[in-house]
Structure formats: C-alpha cells, structure tokens
Amino acid sequence: IISIILFGYFRRSQFIKKQLQKEIVLKEELNTITTENKLQEQRLSISRDLHDNIGSQLTFIISSVDTLKHLADDKSEKLNSKISNISQFTKDTIYELRDTIWAMNKREISLEDLNARISNYVENANQNLENINFEFQNTESVHHISFDSKTGISIYRFIQEAVNNAIKHADSSKINICFREENNLLIIEIADNGKGFNPDLNSNGNGLKSMQKRAEEVGARFYVESTEKGTKVSMKMIG
C-alpha cells in the first residue's frame, strides 16, 4: 500500500512539474509576443512621424529651392548649379527616408520583398536611362530566404550602391542582379558589361568602402572583380 501511495505521489509530482514547465514556457512566449508587438507599434509610430513630419519638411524644402531656382534664372550659372544640387540632394534624402520607413514597417524582409523594392528602384532609374537594360536572376533555392529589417535594408543599400556605380562610372549597357545559393551560402551579385577599373587603384572610390561596410554589417564577405569587359561586385553570407 505504501509503495502504491509513493508511486502515485511521484507520478502526481512529475505531472505537476511538467505542467509548471509548460506554464513557464507559455508565459515566456506570451512575453516575447507582447514585446514584439510593442516594438512593432513603436516602429509604426516612428515611421508615421518620419513620414508626416520629416517628409513634409523635406518636400517644403524642395518647393522652396525650386522657387529660388526660378527667381535666379537670370543670375549666375554657379548659383543655379548650387540650387540644383541642393534640390537633388533633398530628393535623394526623401527616397532614402521612404526606404527606411519601408524597412521599419516590416518584422522581416523576404527575398520577394527585396526583389520588388529593387525592381521599383530600377524602374525609376530606367526612366532616365533608356540605353541600359536591367536583368534579375533568382534561383528557386533562395525563395525561402528572409531577413530581419536591418539586414534587409543593408542588402538593399548594397545593391543600390552597386547599381549607382554601374550607372555613373561603368558606361555599361547591361546590369545584372543575381541571387543564388551555393554551398549553404547566399550570394548576391551585381554585374555590368562596362569599361571596368582597377580595384587596387580605386579602393577608396566607386563606393567600394561603403559596399564593404554594408557587407560587414550583415556578416558577409565582400568581393569585387573588374576587367575591361565589365565589373562584378558580390557579397556572400550564410543563407
């Protein structure tokens, strides 16, 4: 009888212990969800503030600068150039602000999200660059990959920098953006068929330092290859 009682007590204590462990895990999961929801609410609040306040202020600056440019039509060419530079810088800042807000509003950024954003950027660039063809290449093995918002925006900036360099310096007619997986590594490549350059002589130019920094921020390795037939920059990271 004593053995049966002790066995029953042991089984009950084990059951109670397991229930307590489940409750602890459940509470931790609920706390995590609550924290994530609060963080998401903060992100949304900050993004709305950026859009409504900073965005509108930058738009006002552009309008004011354009007015000054109109008033300065008969003034010096140097002044007009300065005003145009300020206007373009402000427009670029607005685009970067929109990209940041886009990233902040997402808990994670999928490769599909990234492709859509890059396609939109390329489409805008193509409006003034009819002589450049853009191509995307994505293998099926990378479709499942997603990133946190910070990593996603860093990868987007990396690609944006590479595309800008190809547009401004490469004198190319084709730019290819490729996502592929190889040996458990996600490889992101941007290649052009331009005139190329010597990376050793231009290590501080062509945005190479900026792209290398972007790659390091996400724990990736940065590579650049360039010949007279074109340039390819890439980052390799664990997928």
C-alpha positions as CSV (number, residue, x, y, z in Angstrom):
1,I,0.0,0.0,0.0
2,I,2.8,2.4,1.0
3,S,4.6,1.6,-2.4
4,I,1.4,2.3,-4.3
5,I,0.9,5.6,-2.4
6,L,4.5,6.7,-3.0
7,F,4.3,5.8,-6.7
8,G,1.1,7.8,-7.1
9,Y,2.6,10.7,-5.3
10,F,5.7,10.5,-7.6
11,R,3.5,10.4,-10.7
12,R,1.5,13.4,-9.5
13,S,4.6,15.4,-8.6
14,Q,6.0,14.7,-12.1
15,F,2.8,15.7,-13.7
16,I,2.7,19.0,-11.7
17,K,6.3,19.7,-12.6
18,K,5.6,19.2,-16.3
19,Q,2.6,21.5,-16.1
20,L,4.6,24.2,-14.4
21,Q,7.3,23.9,-17.0
22,K,4.6,24.3,-19.8
23,E,3.2,27.3,-18.0
24,I,6.7,28.9,-17.7
25,V,7.3,28.3,-21.5
26,L,3.9,29.7,-22.3
27,K,4.4,32.8,-20.2
28,E,7.8,33.4,-21.9
29,E,6.2,33.1,-25.3
30,L,3.5,35.5,-24.4
31,N,6.0,37.9,-23.0
32,T,8.0,37.6,-26.3
33,I,4.9,38.3,-28.4
34,T,3.9,41.2,-26.2
35,T,7.4,42.7,-26.5
36,E,7.4,42.2,-30.3
37,N,4.0,43.8,-30.6
38,K,5.2,46.8,-28.6
39,L,8.3,47.1,-30.7
40,Q,6.2,46.9,-33.9
41,E,3.9,49.6,-32.5
42,Q,6.9,51.8,-31.8
43,R,8.2,51.2,-35.3
44,L,4.9,52.2,-36.8
45,S,4.7,55.3,-34.6
46,I,8.2,56.4,-35.6
47,S,7.7,55.7,-39.3
48,R,4.5,57.7,-39.3
49,D,6.3,60.6,-37.5
50,L,9.1,60.4,-40.1
51,H,6.7,60.4,-43.0
52,D,4.4,63.1,-41.7
53,N,6.9,65.5,-40.2
54,I,10.4,65.0,-41.8
55,G,8.9,64.0,-45.1
56,S,6.7,67.1,-45.3
57,Q,9.5,69.3,-44.3
58,L,11.8,68.0,-47.0
59,T,9.1,68.4,-49.5
60,F,8.7,72.0,-48.4
61,I,12.5,72.5,-48.9
62,I,12.3,71.2,-52.4
63,S,9.4,73.5,-53.2
64,S,11.3,76.5,-51.7
65,V,14.5,75.6,-53.6
66,D,12.6,75.3,-56.9
67,T,11.2,78.7,-56.3
68,L,14.6,80.1,-55.7
69,K,15.8,78.5,-58.8
70,H,13.0,80.2,-60.8
71,L,13.9,83.6,-59.3
72,A,17.6,83.0,-60.0
73,D,17.1,82.2,-63.7
74,D,18.9,85.3,-64.7
75,K,21.6,85.0,-62.1
76,S,25.0,83.3,-62.3
77,E,25.4,79.8,-63.6
78,K,27.2,78.8,-60.4
79,L,24.3,79.8,-58.2
80,N,21.9,77.8,-60.4
81,S,24.2,74.8,-60.1
82,K,24.3,75.1,-56.3
83,I,20.5,75.3,-56.1
84,S,20.0,72.3,-58.4
85,N,22.5,70.3,-56.3
86,I,20.5,71.2,-53.1
87,S,17.2,70.2,-54.8
88,Q,18.6,66.8,-56.0
89,F,20.2,66.1,-52.6
90,T,16.9,66.7,-50.8
91,K,15.0,64.5,-53.3
92,D,17.6,61.7,-52.7
93,T,17.1,62.1,-49.0
94,I,13.3,61.7,-49.4
95,Y,13.9,58.4,-51.4
96,E,16.2,57.1,-48.6
97,L,13.7,58.1,-46.0
98,R,11.0,56.2,-47.8
99,D,13.2,53.1,-48.0
100,T,13.9,53.3,-44.3
101,I,10.2,53.6,-43.4
102,W,9.5,50.6,-45.7
103,A,12.1,48.6,-43.7
104,M,10.9,49.8,-40.3
105,N,7.3,48.7,-41.1
106,K,8.3,45.1,-41.5
107,R,9.3,42.5,-38.9
108,E,11.2,40.6,-41.6
109,I,12.0,41.2,-45.3
110,S,11.7,38.3,-47.7
111,L,13.7,37.9,-50.9
112,E,10.4,38.6,-52.7
113,D,10.0,41.9,-50.8
114,L,13.6,42.8,-51.7
115,N,13.1,42.0,-55.3
116,A,10.0,44.1,-55.5
117,R,11.8,47.1,-53.9
118,I,14.8,46.7,-56.2
119,S,12.6,46.4,-59.2
120,N,10.8,49.7,-58.2
121,Y,14.2,51.4,-57.8
122,V,15.5,50.1,-61.2
123,E,12.2,51.1,-62.9
124,N,12.7,54.7,-61.6
125,A,16.3,54.7,-62.7
126,N,15.4,53.3,-66.1
127,Q,13.1,56.3,-66.8
128,N,16.2,58.5,-67.5
129,L,18.4,55.6,-68.7
130,E,16.8,54.1,-71.8
131,N,20.1,52.8,-73.0
132,I,20.7,50.5,-70.0
133,N,19.0,47.1,-69.7
134,F,18.5,45.6,-66.2
135,E,18.1,41.8,-65.6
136,F,17.2,39.8,-62.5
137,Q,18.2,36.2,-61.9
138,N,17.0,34.3,-58.8
139,T,17.3,30.6,-58.4
140,E,14.5,28.6,-56.7
141,S,16.7,27.6,-53.8
142,V,16.7,31.2,-52.4
143,H,12.9,31.8,-52.5
144,H,12.6,30.7,-48.8
145,I,15.1,33.1,-47.5
146,S,14.1,36.1,-45.4
147,F,16.0,38.7,-43.3
148,D,15.3,40.9,-40.3
149,S,14.6,44.5,-41.3
150,K,18.1,45.8,-40.5
151,T,19.7,43.1,-42.6
152,G,17.2,43.6,-45.4
153,I,17.8,47.3,-45.7
154,S,21.6,46.8,-45.6
155,I,21.4,44.4,-48.5
156,Y,19.1,46.8,-50.4
157,R,21.6,49.7,-49.9
158,F,24.5,47.4,-51.0
159,I,22.7,46.6,-54.3
160,Q,21.6,50.3,-54.7
161,E,25.2,51.4,-54.3
162,A,26.5,48.9,-56.8
163,V,23.8,49.8,-59.4
164,N,24.5,53.5,-58.9
165,N,28.2,52.9,-59.5
166,A,27.5,51.0,-62.7
167,I,25.2,53.8,-63.9
168,K,27.6,56.6,-63.1
169,H,31.0,55.2,-63.8
170,A,30.9,51.9,-65.8
171,D,29.5,53.3,-69.1
172,S,27.6,50.0,-69.5
173,S,24.6,48.9,-71.5
174,K,23.6,46.0,-69.2
175,I,23.3,45.5,-65.5
176,N,22.5,42.1,-64.0
177,I,21.3,41.5,-60.4
178,C,21.5,37.9,-59.2
179,F,20.5,36.0,-56.0
180,R,21.7,32.4,-55.8
181,E,22.7,29.8,-53.2
182,E,26.0,27.9,-53.3
183,N,27.5,25.6,-50.6
184,N,25.0,26.9,-48.0
185,L,25.9,30.5,-48.8
186,L,23.6,33.2,-50.2
187,I,25.4,35.0,-53.0
188,I,24.3,38.4,-54.2
189,E,25.9,39.6,-57.4
190,I,25.7,42.8,-59.4
191,A,27.5,42.7,-62.7
192,D,27.8,45.1,-65.6
193,N,29.4,45.0,-69.1
194,G,31.1,48.4,-68.7
195,K,34.7,49.5,-69.1
196,G,35.8,48.3,-65.7
197,F,38.5,49.7,-63.4
198,N,41.4,48.7,-61.3
199,P,40.1,47.9,-57.8
200,D,43.6,48.3,-56.3
201,L,43.9,51.9,-57.6
202,N,40.3,52.8,-56.7
203,S,40.0,51.1,-53.3
204,N,38.7,54.3,-51.8
205,G,36.5,55.3,-54.7
206,N,33.5,54.0,-56.6
207,G,31.7,53.4,-53.3
208,L,33.8,50.2,-52.6
209,K,34.3,51.2,-49.0
210,S,30.6,51.8,-48.5
211,M,29.7,48.5,-50.0
212,Q,32.3,46.6,-48.0
213,K,30.9,48.2,-44.8
214,R,27.4,47.2,-45.8
215,A,28.5,43.6,-46.3
216,E,30.3,43.5,-43.0
217,E,27.2,44.8,-41.2
218,V,25.3,41.7,-42.1
219,G,28.3,39.3,-41.5
220,A,29.0,38.8,-45.2
221,R,32.2,38.8,-47.2
222,F,32.7,41.4,-50.0
223,Y,34.2,40.7,-53.4
224,V,34.9,42.8,-56.4
225,E,36.2,41.7,-59.8
226,S,36.8,44.1,-62.7
227,T,38.3,43.8,-66.2
228,E,37.9,45.8,-69.4
229,K,34.8,43.6,-70.1
230,G,32.9,44.7,-67.0
231,T,32.7,44.7,-63.2
232,K,31.1,42.3,-60.7
233,V,30.6,43.0,-57.1
234,S,29.2,40.5,-54.7
235,M,28.5,39.6,-51.1
236,K,28.5,36.1,-49.7
237,M,26.6,35.3,-46.5
238,I,25.1,32.3,-44.7
239,G,21.6,31.9,-46.0
